[in-house]
Amino acid sequence: MAPKVPVMPGGVHRPEVGSREVDFYVNVHDPGGQPPDVDVVIDGHCQPMALEAGQPESGTYHGSVNVGEGCHAYWFLMRSPGGTSQVYPALGSY
């Protein structure tokens, strides 16, 4: 039996500090089909992400956002074709 792969196994941002323009990346694995919507949620506001590498159902999504000064809470949101939502991290935010 193959191991179960999480729907969103990881996400990051770059650079870590010192820039207002920040790149966000999240890996998506949805064997059920193409995710219609992948966002990074920054301080409660959704910012769309686009497929950068791979296939829509199993690839890396990217979004470049001007976040302004200071620290900002963020997390990733994916809405699957069946209408269910997945978040990363599962609890809380970065």
PDB file of N, CA, C and O in Angstrom:
ATOM      1  N   MET A   1       0.844  -1.173   0.000  1.00  0.00           N
ATOM      2  CA  MET A   1       0.000   0.000   0.000  1.00  0.00           C
ATOM      3  C   MET A   1       0.897   1.247   0.000  1.00  0.00           C
ATOM      4  O   MET A   1       1.839   1.355   0.786  1.00  0.00           O
ATOM      5  N   ALA A   2       0.582   2.171  -0.892  1.00  0.00           N
ATOM      6  CA  ALA A   2       1.345   3.416  -0.986  1.00  0.00           C
ATOM      7  C   ALA A   2       0.986   4.338   0.169  1.00  0.00           C
ATOM      8  O   ALA A   2      -0.157   4.339   0.627  1.00  0.00           O
ATOM      9  N   PRO A   3       1.956   5.129   0.648  1.00  0.00           N
ATOM     10  CA  PRO A   3       1.645   6.076   1.729  1.00  0.00           C
ATOM     11  C   PRO A   3       0.714   7.171   1.241  1.00  0.00           C
ATOM     12  O   PRO A   3       0.743   7.537   0.066  1.00  0.00           O
ATOM     13  N   LYS A   4      -0.108   7.693   2.136  1.00  0.00           N
ATOM     14  CA  LYS A   4      -1.011   8.791   1.800  1.00  0.00           C
ATOM     15  C   LYS A   4      -0.223  10.096   1.780  1.00  0.00           C
ATOM     16  O   LYS A   4       0.453  10.434   2.752  1.00  0.00           O
ATOM     17  N   VAL A   5      -0.312  10.819   0.684  1.00  0.00           N
ATOM     18  CA  VAL A   5       0.371  12.106   0.527  1.00  0.00           C
ATOM     19  C   VAL A   5      -0.585  13.207   0.957  1.00  0.00           C
ATOM     20  O   VAL A   5      -1.722  13.243   0.488  1.00  0.00           O
ATOM     21  N   PRO A   6      -0.157  14.108   1.838  1.00  0.00           N
ATOM     22  CA  PRO A   6      -1.043  15.218   2.232  1.00  0.00           C
ATOM     23  C   PRO A   6      -1.417  16.075   1.025  1.00  0.00           C
ATOM     24  O   PRO A   6      -0.652  16.170   0.065  1.00  0.00           O
ATOM     25  N   VAL A   7      -2.585  16.693   1.074  1.00  0.00           N
ATOM     26  CA  VAL A   7      -3.050  17.543  -0.023  1.00  0.00           C
ATOM     27  C   VAL A   7      -2.123  18.742  -0.206  1.00  0.00           C
ATOM     28  O   VAL A   7      -1.829  19.124  -1.339  1.00  0.00           O
ATOM     29  N   MET A   8      -1.663  19.337   0.885  1.00  0.00           N
ATOM     30  CA  MET A   8      -0.679  20.413   0.819  1.00  0.00           C
ATOM     31  C   MET A   8       0.461  20.034   1.760  1.00  0.00           C
ATOM     32  O   MET A   8       0.411  20.333   2.953  1.00  0.00           O
ATOM     33  N   PRO A   9       1.493  19.373   1.222  1.00  0.00           N
ATOM     34  CA  PRO A   9       2.569  18.889   2.084  1.00  0.00           C
ATOM     35  C   PRO A   9       3.533  19.960   2.578  1.00  0.00           C
ATOM     36  O   PRO A   9       4.286  19.697   3.516  1.00  0.00           O
ATOM     37  N   GLY A  10       3.546  21.162   1.989  1.00  0.00           N
ATOM     38  CA  GLY A  10       4.468  22.182   2.471  1.00  0.00           C
ATOM     39  C   GLY A  10       4.263  23.513   1.798  1.00  0.00           C
ATOM     40  O   GLY A  10       3.763  23.592   0.676  1.00  0.00           O
ATOM     41  N   GLY A  11       4.663  24.579   2.508  1.00  0.00           N
ATOM     42  CA  GLY A  11       4.589  25.936   1.972  1.00  0.00           C
ATOM     43  C   GLY A  11       5.644  26.807   2.624  1.00  0.00           C
ATOM     44  O   GLY A  11       6.012  26.583   3.777  1.00  0.00           O
ATOM     45  N   VAL A  12       6.138  27.809   1.884  1.00  0.00           N
ATOM     46  CA  VAL A  12       7.194  28.698   2.376  1.00  0.00           C
ATOM     47  C   VAL A  12       6.998  30.106   1.812  1.00  0.00           C
ATOM     48  O   VAL A  12       6.156  30.343   0.947  1.00  0.00           O
ATOM     49  N   HIS A  13       7.807  31.028   2.334  1.00  0.00           N
ATOM     50  CA  HIS A  13       7.895  32.356   1.731  1.00  0.00           C
ATOM     51  C   HIS A  13       9.362  32.752   1.636  1.00  0.00           C
ATOM     52  O   HIS A  13      10.191  32.299   2.425  1.00  0.00           O
ATOM     53  N   ARG A  14       9.680  33.624   0.636  1.00  0.00           N
ATOM     54  CA  ARG A  14      11.039  34.125   0.455  1.00  0.00           C
ATOM     55  C   ARG A  14      10.965  35.576   0.023  1.00  0.00           C
ATOM     56  O   ARG A  14      10.040  35.900  -0.722  1.00  0.00           O
ATOM     57  N   PRO A  15      11.827  36.457   0.407  1.00  0.00           N
ATOM     58  CA  PRO A  15      12.839  36.243   1.437  1.00  0.00           C
ATOM     59  C   PRO A  15      12.190  36.159   2.816  1.00  0.00           C
ATOM     60  O   PRO A  15      11.021  36.501   2.997  1.00  0.00           O
ATOM     61  N   GLU A  16      12.974  35.697   3.770  1.00  0.00           N
ATOM     62  CA  GLU A  16      12.433  35.542   5.119  1.00  0.00           C
ATOM     63  C   GLU A  16      12.248  36.886   5.818  1.00  0.00           C
ATOM     64  O   GLU A  16      11.276  37.068   6.551  1.00  0.00           O
ATOM     65  N   VAL A  17      13.157  37.822   5.605  1.00  0.00           N
ATOM     66  CA  VAL A  17      13.055  39.154   6.214  1.00  0.00           C
ATOM     67  C   VAL A  17      13.621  40.202   5.262  1.00  0.00           C
ATOM     68  O   VAL A  17      14.359  39.881   4.330  1.00  0.00           O
ATOM     69  N   GLY A  18      13.263  41.455   5.512  1.00  0.00           N
ATOM     70  CA  GLY A  18      13.925  42.565   4.848  1.00  0.00           C
ATOM     71  C   GLY A  18      13.380  42.997   3.501  1.00  0.00           C
ATOM     72  O   GLY A  18      14.031  43.779   2.808  1.00  0.00           O
ATOM     73  N   SER A  19      12.216  42.519   3.104  1.00  0.00           N
ATOM     74  CA  SER A  19      11.671  42.926   1.816  1.00  0.00           C
ATOM     75  C   SER A  19      10.168  43.120   1.922  1.00  0.00           C
ATOM     76  O   SER A  19       9.485  42.381   2.631  1.00  0.00           O
ATOM     77  N   ARG A  20       9.660  44.115   1.216  1.00  0.00           N
ATOM     78  CA  ARG A  20       8.209  44.329   1.176  1.00  0.00           C
ATOM     79  C   ARG A  20       7.564  43.394   0.166  1.00  0.00           C
ATOM     80  O   ARG A  20       6.417  42.989   0.354  1.00  0.00           O
ATOM     81  N   GLU A  21       8.278  43.040  -0.905  1.00  0.00           N
ATOM     82  CA  GLU A  21       7.781  42.117  -1.930  1.00  0.00           C
ATOM     83  C   GLU A  21       8.198  40.701  -1.537  1.00  0.00           C
ATOM     84  O   GLU A  21       9.388  40.397  -1.469  1.00  0.00           O
ATOM     85  N   VAL A  22       7.214  39.838  -1.278  1.00  0.00           N
ATOM     86  CA  VAL A  22       7.481  38.500  -0.779  1.00  0.00           C
ATOM     87  C   VAL A  22       6.877  37.475  -1.719  1.00  0.00           C
ATOM     88  O   VAL A  22       5.744  37.632  -2.176  1.00  0.00           O
ATOM     89  N   ASP A  23       7.638  36.416  -2.011  1.00  0.00           N
ATOM     90  CA  ASP A  23       7.159  35.301  -2.831  1.00  0.00           C
ATOM     91  C   ASP A  23       6.694  34.176  -1.924  1.00  0.00           C
ATOM     92  O   ASP A  23       7.415  33.761  -1.016  1.00  0.00           O
ATOM     93  N   PHE A  24       5.484  33.682  -2.174  1.00  0.00           N
ATOM     94  CA  PHE A  24       4.903  32.574  -1.414  1.00  0.00           C
ATOM     95  C   PHE A  24       4.789  31.364  -2.339  1.00  0.00           C
ATOM     96  O   PHE A  24       4.418  31.496  -3.505  1.00  0.00           O
ATOM     97  N   TYR A  25       5.113  30.183  -1.806  1.00  0.00           N
ATOM     98  CA  TYR A  25       5.054  28.932  -2.558  1.00  0.00           C
ATOM     99  C   TYR A  25       4.339  27.883  -1.720  1.00  0.00           C
ATOM    100  O   TYR A  25       4.536  27.813  -0.507  1.00  0.00           O
ATOM    101  N   VAL A  26       3.505  27.065  -2.366  1.00  0.00           N
ATOM    102  CA  VAL A  26       2.869  25.938  -1.677  1.00  0.00           C
ATOM    103  C   VAL A  26       2.786  24.770  -2.658  1.00  0.00           C
ATOM    104  O   VAL A  26       2.467  24.952  -3.833  1.00  0.00           O
ATOM    105  N   ASN A  27       3.077  23.578  -2.160  1.00  0.00           N
ATOM    106  CA  ASN A  27       2.946  22.358  -2.949  1.00  0.00           C
ATOM    107  C   ASN A  27       1.548  21.801  -2.765  1.00  0.00           C
ATOM    108  O   ASN A  27       1.027  21.758  -1.651  1.00  0.00           O
ATOM    109  N   VAL A  28       0.937  21.369  -3.878  1.00  0.00           N
ATOM    110  CA  VAL A  28      -0.422  20.835  -3.869  1.00  0.00           C
ATOM    111  C   VAL A  28      -0.406  19.439  -4.481  1.00  0.00           C
ATOM    112  O   VAL A  28       0.217  19.212  -5.518  1.00  0.00           O
ATOM    113  N   HIS A  29      -1.093  18.515  -3.835  1.00  0.00           N
ATOM    114  CA  HIS A  29      -1.267  17.163  -4.382  1.00  0.00           C
ATOM    115  C   HIS A  29      -2.729  16.776  -4.191  1.00  0.00           C
ATOM    116  O   HIS A  29      -3.142  16.384  -3.099  1.00  0.00           O
ATOM    117  N   ASP A  30      -3.504  16.890  -5.263  1.00  0.00           N
ATOM    118  CA  ASP A  30      -4.929  16.578  -5.202  1.00  0.00           C
ATOM    119  C   ASP A  30      -5.257  15.578  -6.305  1.00  0.00           C
ATOM    120  O   ASP A  30      -5.597  15.982  -7.417  1.00  0.00           O
ATOM    121  N   PRO A  31      -5.160  14.272  -6.016  1.00  0.00           N
ATOM    122  CA  PRO A  31      -5.406  13.270  -7.055  1.00  0.00           C
ATOM    123  C   PRO A  31      -6.850  13.263  -7.547  1.00  0.00           C
ATOM    124  O   PRO A  31      -7.151  12.606  -8.544  1.00  0.00           O
ATOM    125  N   GLY A  32      -7.747  13.975  -6.875  1.00  0.00           N
ATOM    126  CA  GLY A  32      -9.151  14.045  -7.285  1.00  0.00           C
ATOM    127  C   GLY A  32      -9.394  14.975  -8.461  1.00  0.00           C
ATOM    128  O   GLY A  32     -10.485  14.956  -9.031  1.00  0.00           O
ATOM    129  N   GLY A  33      -8.421  15.784  -8.841  1.00  0.00           N
ATOM    130  CA  GLY A  33      -8.611  16.687  -9.976  1.00  0.00           C
ATOM    131  C   GLY A  33      -7.935  18.018  -9.757  1.00  0.00           C
ATOM    132  O   GLY A  33      -7.257  18.227  -8.751  1.00  0.00           O
ATOM    133  N   GLN A  34      -8.120  18.907 -10.693  1.00  0.00           N
ATOM    134  CA  GLN A  34      -7.485  20.220 -10.658  1.00  0.00           C
ATOM    135  C   GLN A  34      -8.096  21.106  -9.583  1.00  0.00           C
ATOM    136  O   GLN A  34      -9.310  21.307  -9.572  1.00  0.00           O
ATOM    137  N   PRO A  35      -7.277  21.641  -8.676  1.00  0.00           N
ATOM    138  CA  PRO A  35      -7.820  22.586  -7.701  1.00  0.00           C
ATOM    139  C   PRO A  35      -8.233  23.884  -8.399  1.00  0.00           C
ATOM    140  O   PRO A  35      -7.427  24.473  -9.120  1.00  0.00           O
ATOM    141  N   PRO A  36      -9.459  24.335  -8.201  1.00  0.00           N
ATOM    142  CA  PRO A  36      -9.896  25.545  -8.880  1.00  0.00           C
ATOM    143  C   PRO A  36      -9.352  26.822  -8.253  1.00  0.00           C
ATOM    144  O   PRO A  36      -9.355  27.875  -8.889  1.00  0.00           O
ATOM    145  N   ASP A  37      -8.884  26.736  -7.006  1.00  0.00           N
ATOM    146  CA  ASP A  37      -8.516  27.962  -6.310  1.00  0.00           C
ATOM    147  C   ASP A  37      -7.451  27.672  -5.257  1.00  0.00           C
ATOM    148  O   ASP A  37      -7.689  26.897  -4.331  1.00  0.00           O
ATOM    149  N   VAL A  38      -6.275  28.293  -5.394  1.00  0.00           N
ATOM    150  CA  VAL A  38      -5.215  28.189  -4.398  1.00  0.00           C
ATOM    151  C   VAL A  38      -4.829  29.614  -4.021  1.00  0.00           C
ATOM    152  O   VAL A  38      -4.493  30.424  -4.885  1.00  0.00           O
ATOM    153  N   ASP A  39      -4.880  29.914  -2.720  1.00  0.00           N
ATOM    154  CA  ASP A  39      -4.589  31.263  -2.235  1.00  0.00           C
ATOM    155  C   ASP A  39      -3.595  31.219  -1.080  1.00  0.00           C
ATOM    156  O   ASP A  39      -3.473  30.213  -0.382  1.00  0.00           O
ATOM    157  N   VAL A  40      -2.885  32.334  -0.894  1.00  0.00           N
ATOM    158  CA  VAL A  40      -2.190  32.586   0.352  1.00  0.00           C
ATOM    159  C   VAL A  40      -3.046  33.631   1.069  1.00  0.00           C
ATOM    160  O   VAL A  40      -3.448  34.630   0.473  1.00  0.00           O
ATOM    161  N   VAL A  41      -3.319  33.392   2.344  1.00  0.00           N
ATOM    162  CA  VAL A  41      -4.144  34.302   3.132  1.00  0.00           C
ATOM    163  C   VAL A  41      -3.206  35.069   4.062  1.00  0.00           C
ATOM    164  O   VAL A  41      -2.591  34.488   4.956  1.00  0.00           O
ATOM    165  N   ILE A  42      -3.103  36.380   3.842  1.00  0.00           N
ATOM    166  CA  ILE A  42      -2.175  37.226   4.609  1.00  0.00           C
ATOM    167  C   ILE A  42      -2.997  38.202   5.424  1.00  0.00           C
ATOM    168  O   ILE A  42      -3.761  39.000   4.879  1.00  0.00           O
ATOM    169  N   ASP A  43      -2.834  38.130   6.728  1.00  0.00           N
ATOM    170  CA  ASP A  43      -3.590  39.012   7.637  1.00  0.00           C
ATOM    171  C   ASP A  43      -5.093  38.974   7.324  1.00  0.00           C
ATOM    172  O   ASP A  43      -5.776  39.995   7.406  1.00  0.00           O
ATOM    173  N   GLY A  44      -5.602  37.779   6.962  1.00  0.00           N
ATOM    174  CA  GLY A  44      -7.023  37.604   6.704  1.00  0.00           C
ATOM    175  C   GLY A  44      -7.481  37.921   5.294  1.00  0.00           C
ATOM    176  O   GLY A  44      -8.673  37.807   5.007  1.00  0.00           O
ATOM    177  N   HIS A  45      -6.576  38.318   4.396  1.00  0.00           N
ATOM    178  CA  HIS A  45      -6.934  38.675   3.025  1.00  0.00           C
ATOM    179  C   HIS A  45      -6.373  37.655   2.037  1.00  0.00           C
ATOM    180  O   HIS A  45      -5.173  37.381   2.034  1.00  0.00           O
ATOM    181  N   CYS A  46      -7.248  37.095   1.195  1.00  0.00           N
ATOM    182  CA  CYS A  46      -6.841  36.099   0.198  1.00  0.00           C
ATOM    183  C   CYS A  46      -6.104  36.756  -0.963  1.00  0.00           C
ATOM    184  O   CYS A  46      -6.542  37.771  -1.505  1.00  0.00           O
ATOM    185  N   GLN A  47      -4.977  36.155  -1.331  1.00  0.00           N
ATOM    186  CA  GLN A  47      -4.213  36.578  -2.503  1.00  0.00           C
ATOM    187  C   GLN A  47      -4.079  35.355  -3.410  1.00  0.00           C
ATOM    188  O   GLN A  47      -3.570  34.327  -2.964  1.00  0.00           O
ATOM    189  N   PRO A  48      -4.520  35.435  -4.670  1.00  0.00           N
ATOM    190  CA  PRO A  48      -4.475  34.273  -5.546  1.00  0.00           C
ATOM    191  C   PRO A  48      -3.053  33.836  -5.869  1.00  0.00           C
ATOM    192  O   PRO A  48      -2.129  34.646  -5.944  1.00  0.00           O
ATOM    193  N   MET A  49      -2.911  32.531  -6.057  1.00  0.00           N
ATOM    194  CA  MET A  49      -1.635  31.947  -6.454  1.00  0.00           C
ATOM    195  C   MET A  49      -1.837  31.245  -7.792  1.00  0.00           C
ATOM    196  O   MET A  49      -2.948  30.821  -8.112  1.00  0.00           O
ATOM    197  N   ALA A  50      -0.765  31.121  -8.575  1.00  0.00           N
ATOM    198  CA  ALA A  50      -0.831  30.488  -9.892  1.00  0.00           C
ATOM    199  C   ALA A  50       0.119  29.300  -9.940  1.00  0.00           C
ATOM    200  O   ALA A  50       1.131  29.273  -9.239  1.00  0.00           O
ATOM    201  N   LEU A  51      -0.214  28.323 -10.767  1.00  0.00           N
ATOM    202  CA  LEU A  51       0.641  27.157 -10.955  1.00  0.00           C
ATOM    203  C   LEU A  51       1.967  27.603 -11.543  1.00  0.00           C
ATOM    204  O   LEU A  51       1.998  28.276 -12.573  1.00  0.00           O
ATOM    205  N   GLU A  52       3.076  27.226 -10.885  1.00  0.00           N
ATOM    206  CA  GLU A  52       4.400  27.583 -11.382  1.00  0.00           C
ATOM    207  C   GLU A  52       5.126  26.386 -11.982  1.00  0.00           C
ATOM    208  O   GLU A  52       5.847  26.531 -12.969  1.00  0.00           O
ATOM    209  N   ALA A  53       4.941  25.200 -11.392  1.00  0.00           N
ATOM    210  CA  ALA A  53       5.633  24.007 -11.879  1.00  0.00           C
ATOM    211  C   ALA A  53       4.763  22.780 -11.644  1.00  0.00           C
ATOM    212  O   ALA A  53       4.024  22.716 -10.662  1.00  0.00           O
ATOM    213  N   GLY A  54       4.849  21.809 -12.544  1.00  0.00           N
ATOM    214  CA  GLY A  54       4.092  20.586 -12.386  1.00  0.00           C
ATOM    215  C   GLY A  54       2.740  20.661 -13.060  1.00  0.00           C
ATOM    216  O   GLY A  54       2.538  21.439 -13.992  1.00  0.00           O
ATOM    217  N   GLN A  55       1.814  19.841 -12.580  1.00  0.00           N
ATOM    218  CA  GLN A  55       0.455  19.775 -13.103  1.00  0.00           C
ATOM    219  C   GLN A  55      -0.495  20.415 -12.087  1.00  0.00           C
ATOM    220  O   GLN A  55      -0.165  20.468 -10.903  1.00  0.00           O
ATOM    221  N   PRO A  56      -1.653  20.898 -12.512  1.00  0.00           N
ATOM    222  CA  PRO A  56      -2.567  21.547 -11.565  1.00  0.00           C
ATOM    223  C   PRO A  56      -2.917  20.684 -10.357  1.00  0.00           C
ATOM    224  O   PRO A  56      -3.055  21.202  -9.249  1.00  0.00           O
ATOM    225  N   GLU A  57      -3.059  19.385 -10.553  1.00  0.00           N
ATOM    226  CA  GLU A  57      -3.429  18.517  -9.442  1.00  0.00           C
ATOM    227  C   GLU A  57      -2.234  18.075  -8.606  1.00  0.00           C
ATOM    228  O   GLU A  57      -2.416  17.493  -7.537  1.00  0.00           O
ATOM    229  N   SER A  58      -1.019  18.341  -9.073  1.00  0.00           N
ATOM    230  CA  SER A  58       0.181  17.947  -8.328  1.00  0.00           C
ATOM    231  C   SER A  58       1.333  18.841  -8.740  1.00  0.00           C
ATOM    232  O   SER A  58       2.154  18.467  -9.577  1.00  0.00           O
ATOM    233  N   GLY A  59       1.390  20.026  -8.147  1.00  0.00           N
ATOM    234  CA  GLY A  59       2.407  20.980  -8.553  1.00  0.00           C
ATOM    235  C   GLY A  59       2.689  22.015  -7.481  1.00  0.00           C
ATOM    236  O   GLY A  59       2.196  21.929  -6.356  1.00  0.00           O
ATOM    237  N   THR A  60       3.492  22.991  -7.857  1.00  0.00           N
ATOM    238  CA  THR A  60       3.859  24.094  -6.966  1.00  0.00           C
ATOM    239  C   THR A  60       3.166  25.358  -7.436  1.00  0.00           C
ATOM    240  O   THR A  60       3.237  25.727  -8.608  1.00  0.00           O
ATOM    241  N   TYR A  61       2.490  26.017  -6.496  1.00  0.00           N
ATOM    242  CA  TYR A  61       1.792  27.274  -6.774  1.00  0.00           C
ATOM    243  C   TYR A  61       2.595  28.426  -6.181  1.00  0.00           C
ATOM    244  O   TYR A  61       3.239  28.278  -5.143  1.00  0.00           O
ATOM    245  N   HIS A  62       2.550  29.577  -6.853  1.00  0.00           N
ATOM    246  CA  HIS A  62       3.356  30.739  -6.468  1.00  0.00           C
ATOM    247  C   HIS A  62       2.493  31.993  -6.486  1.00  0.00           C
ATOM    248  O   HIS A  62       1.603  32.146  -7.323  1.00  0.00           O
ATOM    249  N   GLY A  63       2.776  32.877  -5.551  1.00  0.00           N
ATOM    250  CA  GLY A  63       2.167  34.203  -5.530  1.00  0.00           C
ATOM    251  C   GLY A  63       3.171  35.207  -5.010  1.00  0.00           C
ATOM    252  O   GLY A  63       3.847  34.945  -4.015  1.00  0.00           O
ATOM    253  N   SER A  64       3.283  36.348  -5.660  1.00  0.00           N
ATOM    254  CA  SER A  64       4.176  37.416  -5.236  1.00  0.00           C
ATOM    255  C   SER A  64       3.310  38.553  -4.702  1.00  0.00           C
ATOM    256  O   SER A  64       2.428  39.049  -5.402  1.00  0.00           O
ATOM    257  N   VAL A  65       3.568  38.965  -3.453  1.00  0.00           N
ATOM    258  CA  VAL A  65       2.693  39.922  -2.784  1.00  0.00           C
ATOM    259  C   VAL A  65       3.525  41.014  -2.111  1.00  0.00           C
ATOM    260  O   VAL A  65       4.538  40.722  -1.476  1.00  0.00           O
ATOM    261  N   ASN A  66       3.099  42.269  -2.251  1.00  0.00           N
ATOM    262  CA  ASN A  66       3.698  43.365  -1.503  1.00  0.00           C
ATOM    263  C   ASN A  66       2.999  43.399  -0.143  1.00  0.00           C
ATOM    264  O   ASN A  66       1.832  43.781  -0.049  1.00  0.00           O
ATOM    265  N   VAL A  67       3.714  42.998   0.907  1.00  0.00           N
ATOM    266  CA  VAL A  67       3.100  42.862   2.230  1.00  0.00           C
ATOM    267  C   VAL A  67       3.280  44.082   3.117  1.00  0.00           C
ATOM    268  O   VAL A  67       2.633  44.174   4.159  1.00  0.00           O
ATOM    269  N   GLY A  68       4.136  45.019   2.738  1.00  0.00           N
ATOM    270  CA  GLY A  68       4.375  46.175   3.594  1.00  0.00           C
ATOM    271  C   GLY A  68       5.349  45.843   4.717  1.00  0.00           C
ATOM    272  O   GLY A  68       5.906  44.747   4.770  1.00  0.00           O
ATOM    273  N   GLU A  69       5.543  46.791   5.597  1.00  0.00           N
ATOM    274  CA  GLU A  69       6.499  46.647   6.696  1.00  0.00           C
ATOM    275  C   GLU A  69       5.978  45.720   7.787  1.00  0.00           C
ATOM    276  O   GLU A  69       4.770  45.530   7.930  1.00  0.00           O
ATOM    277  N   GLY A  70       6.894  45.148   8.552  1.00  0.00           N
ATOM    278  CA  GLY A  70       6.536  44.384   9.744  1.00  0.00           C
ATOM    279  C   GLY A  70       6.230  42.927   9.491  1.00  0.00           C
ATOM    280  O   GLY A  70       6.371  42.427   8.375  1.00  0.00           O
ATOM    281  N   CYS A  71       5.804  42.251  10.552  1.00  0.00           N
ATOM    282  CA  CYS A  71       5.458  40.830  10.499  1.00  0.00           C
ATOM    283  C   CYS A  71       3.986  40.662  10.128  1.00  0.00           C
ATOM    284  O   CYS A  71       3.145  41.485  10.489  1.00  0.00           O
ATOM    285  N   HIS A  72       3.690  39.591   9.407  1.00  0.00           N
ATOM    286  CA  HIS A  72       2.332  39.325   8.949  1.00  0.00           C
ATOM    287  C   HIS A  72       2.009  37.846   9.107  1.00  0.00           C
ATOM    288  O   HIS A  72       2.826  36.988   8.772  1.00  0.00           O
ATOM    289  N   ALA A  73       0.825  37.549   9.614  1.00  0.00           N
ATOM    290  CA  ALA A  73       0.369  36.163   9.718  1.00  0.00           C
ATOM    291  C   ALA A  73      -0.090  35.697   8.343  1.00  0.00           C
ATOM    292  O   ALA A  73      -0.764  36.436   7.626  1.00  0.00           O
ATOM    293  N   TYR A  74       0.281  34.461   7.973  1.00  0.00           N
ATOM    294  CA  TYR A  74      -0.185  33.919   6.705  1.00  0.00           C
ATOM    295  C   TYR A  74      -0.402  32.417   6.793  1.00  0.00           C
ATOM    296  O   TYR A  74       0.166  31.736   7.647  1.00  0.00           O
ATOM    297  N   TRP A  75      -1.248  31.911   5.877  1.00  0.00           N
ATOM    298  CA  TRP A  75      -1.496  30.485   5.723  1.00  0.00           C
ATOM    299  C   TRP A  75      -1.994  30.257   4.308  1.00  0.00           C
ATOM    300  O   TRP A  75      -2.292  31.214   3.593  1.00  0.00           O
ATOM    301  N   PHE A  76      -2.087  29.006   3.897  1.00  0.00           N
ATOM    302  CA  PHE A  76      -2.484  28.669   2.534  1.00  0.00           C
ATOM    303  C   PHE A  76      -3.865  28.021   2.527  1.00  0.00           C
ATOM    304  O   PHE A  76      -4.221  27.292   3.452  1.00  0.00           O
ATOM    305  N   LEU A  77      -4.642  28.294   1.473  1.00  0.00           N
ATOM    306  CA  LEU A  77      -6.003  27.785   1.329  1.00  0.00           C
ATOM    307  C   LEU A  77      -6.175  27.201  -0.072  1.00  0.00           C
ATOM    308  O   LEU A  77      -5.827  27.839  -1.065  1.00  0.00           O
ATOM    309  N   MET A  78      -6.716  25.981  -0.142  1.00  0.00           N
ATOM    310  CA  MET A  78      -7.032  25.365  -1.419  1.00  0.00           C
ATOM    311  C   MET A  78      -8.477  24.905  -1.384  1.00  0.00           C
ATOM    312  O   MET A  78      -8.884  24.189  -0.469  1.00  0.00           O
ATOM    313  N   ARG A  79      -9.256  25.315  -2.381  1.00  0.00           N
ATOM    314  CA  ARG A  79     -10.639  24.862  -2.527  1.00  0.00           C
ATOM    315  C   ARG A  79     -10.662  23.824  -3.638  1.00  0.00           C
ATOM    316  O   ARG A  79     -10.336  24.130  -4.785  1.00  0.00           O
ATOM    317  N   SER A  80     -11.048  22.592  -3.299  1.00  0.00           N
ATOM    318  CA  SER A  80     -11.045  21.512  -4.288  1.00  0.00           C
ATOM    319  C   SER A  80     -12.327  21.518  -5.113  1.00  0.00           C
ATOM    320  O   SER A  80     -13.308  22.151  -4.723  1.00  0.00           O
ATOM    321  N   PRO A  81     -12.329  20.817  -6.254  1.00  0.00           N
ATOM    322  CA  PRO A  81     -13.492  20.822  -7.144  1.00  0.00           C
ATOM    323  C   PRO A  81     -14.792  20.391  -6.455  1.00  0.00           C
ATOM    324  O   PRO A  81     -15.865  20.858  -6.838  1.00  0.00           O
ATOM    325  N   GLY A  82     -14.722  19.513  -5.452  1.00  0.00           N
ATOM    326  CA  GLY A  82     -15.922  19.057  -4.763  1.00  0.00           C
ATOM    327  C   GLY A  82     -16.479  20.069  -3.773  1.00  0.00           C
ATOM    328  O   GLY A  82     -17.515  19.822  -3.156  1.00  0.00           O
ATOM    329  N   GLY A  83     -15.803  21.213  -3.610  1.00  0.00           N
ATOM    330  CA  GLY A  83     -16.282  22.246  -2.706  1.00  0.00           C
ATOM    331  C   GLY A  83     -15.676  22.201  -1.320  1.00  0.00           C
ATOM    332  O   GLY A  83     -16.010  23.033  -0.477  1.00  0.00           O
ATOM    333  N   THR A  84     -14.786  21.242  -1.059  1.00  0.00           N
ATOM    334  CA  THR A  84     -14.137  21.190   0.248  1.00  0.00           C
ATOM    335  C   THR A  84     -12.909  22.094   0.249  1.00  0.00           C
ATOM    336  O   THR A  84     -12.325  22.369  -0.800  1.00  0.00           O
ATOM    337  N   SER A  85     -12.531  22.546   1.424  1.00  0.00           N
ATOM    338  CA  SER A  85     -11.358  23.401   1.578  1.00  0.00           C
ATOM    339  C   SER A  85     -10.295  22.688   2.399  1.00  0.00           C
ATOM    340  O   SER A  85     -10.604  21.925   3.315  1.00  0.00           O
ATOM    341  N   GLN A  86      -9.050  22.946   2.060  1.00  0.00           N
ATOM    342  CA  GLN A  86      -7.901  22.450   2.813  1.00  0.00           C
ATOM    343  C   GLN A  86      -7.060  23.661   3.190  1.00  0.00           C
ATOM    344  O   GLN A  86      -6.961  24.616   2.419  1.00  0.00           O
ATOM    345  N   VAL A  87      -6.453  23.624   4.374  1.00  0.00           N
ATOM    346  CA  VAL A  87      -5.575  24.711   4.801  1.00  0.00           C
ATOM    347  C   VAL A  87      -4.218  24.148   5.202  1.00  0.00           C
ATOM    348  O   VAL A  87      -4.108  22.992   5.613  1.00  0.00           O
ATOM    349  N   TYR A  88      -3.193  24.976   5.078  1.00  0.00           N
ATOM    350  CA  TYR A  88      -1.839  24.624   5.526  1.00  0.00           C
ATOM    351  C   TYR A  88      -1.237  25.860   6.149  1.00  0.00           C
ATOM    352  O   TYR A  88      -1.210  26.904   5.498  1.00  0.00           O
ATOM    353  N   PRO A  89      -0.757  25.800   7.365  1.00  0.00           N
ATOM    354  CA  PRO A  89      -0.741  24.630   8.235  1.00  0.00           C
ATOM    355  C   PRO A  89      -2.160  24.299   8.724  1.00  0.00           C
ATOM    356  O   PRO A  89      -3.062  25.137   8.683  1.00  0.00           O
ATOM    357  N   ALA A  90      -2.324  23.069   9.180  1.00  0.00           N
ATOM    358  CA  ALA A  90      -3.649  22.590   9.591  1.00  0.00           C
ATOM    359  C   ALA A  90      -4.221  23.410  10.738  1.00  0.00           C
ATOM    360  O   ALA A  90      -5.433  23.612  10.801  1.00  0.00           O
ATOM    361  N   LEU A  91      -3.373  23.886  11.648  1.00  0.00           N
ATOM    362  CA  LEU A  91      -3.815  24.694  12.774  1.00  0.00           C
ATOM    363  C   LEU A  91      -2.996  25.979  12.812  1.00  0.00           C
ATOM    364  O   LEU A  91      -1.769  25.935  12.725  1.00  0.00           O
ATOM    365  N   GLY A  92      -3.657  27.108  12.938  1.00  0.00           N
ATOM    366  CA  GLY A  92      -2.940  28.361  13.113  1.00  0.00           C
ATOM    367  C   GLY A  92      -2.415  28.957  11.820  1.00  0.00           C
ATOM    368  O   GLY A  92      -2.975  28.738  10.746  1.00  0.00           O
ATOM    369  N   SER A  93      -1.329  29.717  11.938  1.00  0.00           N
ATOM    370  CA  SER A  93      -0.719  30.381  10.787  1.00  0.00           C
ATOM    371  C   SER A  93       0.756  30.581  11.059  1.00  0.00           C
ATOM    372  O   SER A  93       1.232  30.321  12.164  1.00  0.00           O
ATOM    373  N   TYR A  94       1.476  31.040  10.059  1.00  0.00           N
ATOM    374  CA  TYR A  94       2.888  31.367  10.218  1.00  0.00           C
ATOM    375  C   TYR A  94       3.023  32.815  10.572  1.00  0.00           C
ATOM    376  O   TYR A  94       4.138  33.304  10.754  1.00  0.00           O
TER     377      TYR A  94
END
